[in-house]
Amino acid sequence: MTPRHSTRLGIGLGLAPLVLSLGGCVEDREGITGTQSLAIELVAPADPGTVDQRLPDSARMVTVHVTAKDHDNEIDTSFNDPVRVYAQFLGTVTPDLNQMPLATIQMQNGVATNQEITLPFVYGPTTLWFDNGTGFGGDYEHGPIAGTSETLWYRDPWIADLQTPRDETAVDALSRTPLTDKQINVTESRYGARGRLVVTSVYAQGYTVADVQCADEQGTPPCTSQAYDHLLVFTFSAPRDQHGRLLEPGREIERITGGLSEFNGLTEVGFPRTYAAEGPDDAPALHPERMPAPALFDPAWFGPLSSPDGMINFERNESGPIEIRNAVVCQLDDEYATFKQWKLDPAGEGGDCSRKRNVLNIITAGSDFATDPATLVGRTLPSVVGILRPVNIGSFNVWIVYPRGGDDIVLQ
């Protein structure tokens, strides 16, 4: 038997030429010196919260100590750069790194103490990001020296947080929300124990959900919704719950995750995961009686964005049910042939609506509404209910209503 030490010796001898050949390539370099990172000490709030104990919305003033650390983990007194501050939450940094930061801290001899930073509305686990980047826009250069705070725990966003624009009178109020491009996680109603998240419509590639407030904590109807309480979840194929079961109107939802985006003015959650509530024996929790009543359309909604009674009401009710009363069916035009959109004139004039901007587009294709719209031209319809969706591209605005079926349209 060959001794083990002989085997080792043989291997060692076999590697010796390689080791010797590599020895000639060794190069000694000076160690890395200077500032390596920024140490962030959270001073206030004293308690950053936990996953089970969230900070209140009002706790948005944060105080920190910032220290530049060198290669020996000591204070680098030579570091005097300005340091930028950003908030990292829901998967991305706010503002973008090439934009104006939340604050700029001037370091002096490697330290900056009791620095106060006012956060925007942030949601979920949040950290502060610090770096010494320079420039803005196309001139931005990333900062090689960086640091982060410990995690601050804020509540998860409500549907209204996803939908509400920063400024209802701003030019982008119909096409952008503050949380665009964030990875959202909706886990509760903004109405607390009386609130529910209820599916209001289902389509071939998605569904809409409403945040409603019921009469009591048991969910007793009626359940009502307010402005910005509605959301479209785009599922790419038939919407299903966490068990693969098809969703249907009236299903209650416990949690929605996904990426938030704007598609031609329509706020939607893409690449979603839907967790539906369950009843006894794991049966789907189905409560169509908790679906909210539709908002009553007012022709004043066609007014200017600057008016609280005007165009902003389309945004307030986006992806929610609305009801149009006593509107006249317009003549069919090329948009019906191309997009299956037939039009209603809420002013009650009807006729040729192709040159009118103040019309509502109706799409019933794919539903169980069996009446040919061509047979309705010129008629006044007592009531049409449907889910509101916009197409907003710059100053181009089209409002589309999707009735969920024949029961949503009263012909006489």
C-alpha positions, 0 to 999 in steps of 0.5 A, a space after each residue: 500500500 502506498 503511504 498517504 504522505 507519498 501521494 501528497 508528495 507526488 501531487 506536490 512535486 507535480 505542481 512545483 513547476 507550475 508554482 515556480 512558473 507563476 512566481 515570476 508573475 507576482 506583483 506587489 501593489 500598494 494597499 487601497 487607501 482613502 475613503 472606502 464608505 459612508 457609515 450612517 447612524 440613524 438618530 431619529 426616529 429612535 425606533 425605525 419600526 418593524 415588519 409588524 409595527 410600522 411607522 406612521 405616515 407623519 414620521 417623515 423627518 429623519 435625522 442621521 450622523 454621516 461618517 466617512 470611513 477609511 481603509 482601517 475603518 477610521 474616520 477619514 478627515 480628508 473627506 470633504 465632498 458633498 453627499 447626496 441623499 435618496 430614498 430607496 423603497 418599493 424596488 427603486 431609488 427616489 428621485 432617480 440618481 441623475 435628478 435633484 436629490 432629497 438633500 445634499 449634505 456637506 461633509 467636513 473633515 469626514 463627518 456631518 452630524 444631526 443632518 435632517 432629511 424630509 422624506 417624500 411619502 414612502 412605503 414599505 421597508 425604506 432605506 436612505 441611500 447616500 453617495 458623492 455623485 456629481 452632475 445632473 441629467 446627461 452630466 451625471 456621474 455616479 459616486 464611488 463612495 456610498 452608504 445606506 441607513 438601516 431599514 425604516 418600516 412604513 406601511 404598504 401602499 393603498 390603491 389610492 396611493 398608486 392612483 392619486 397624482 401629485 397635483 390634480 391640476 398638473 399637466 401630467 395629472 392624467 398620465 403619471 402617478 408618483 409610484 410609476 415604475 415601483 414594485 408595489 405590494 398592496 396588502 390592505 384597505 385604506 379603510 381599516 377593518 371595515 375595508 375590503 379589496 373586491 374584484 369589480 370586473 374580469 377580462 381576458 387579460 386582466 381584472 379591476 379591483 376596488 378598495 371599498 368601505 363597508 357598513 361595519 367590520 363584518 363587511 356588511 353592505 353597502 360598501 362604497 368607494 371614493 376617488 382613486 380607489 380603483 385599479 387595473 391588474 394586467 395579467 396577460 392571460 386569464 386572471 387567476 388566484 394563487 391556486 390557479 383558480 379563475 377570478 370572477 367579480 365579487 372575489 375578495 383579494 388579500 394581496 396584490 404584487 407587481 410592477 406599476 406602470 402607465 400605459 397611455 394614461 392608464 395606471 396598471 399593475 403588470 407581472 402581478 401575483 394575486 392572493 385571493 381571500 378564502 372562506 371556509 374549507 379554502 373555498 374562494 371568498 365570493 361577495 358580489 354584494 360588496 361591489 361598489 355602486 358606479 359613480 354617476 357620470 356628469 358632462 361637467 367632467 369634460 371641463 378643463 383640468 383646472 376645474 375640480 368638476 372637470 377632467 380630473 374626475 375621469 382620473 379619479 374614477 379610472 378603472 372603476 365603474 361609472 354610470 351614464 344616463 340618458 345619452 344618445 347613441 351616435 352613428 357608427 364610424 371608422 372607429 367601430 369598424 377598427 376598434 369595435 368602439 361605438 359612441 354615446 353623446 351624453 349631451 343627448 344630441 346624437 347624430 354625427 359624433 365623429 367631430 365631437 370631443 365630448 363623447 364616451 366610447 363604448 366597447 361591448 365586444 366580447 361580453 354577453 351584450 347581444 344587441 347590434 349597436 347599429 340598431 341603437 343609433 339615435 336612441 336614448 339609453 336610460 343607463 349604461 354602466 361600465 368600467 372606465 379606461 382612458 387613452 391619454 397621450 399628450 393633449 389627446 384624450 379618449 374615454 372608453 367604458 367597458 360594460 361587463 355584460 348585458 345587465 349593465 345596459 338598459 335599453 328602455 
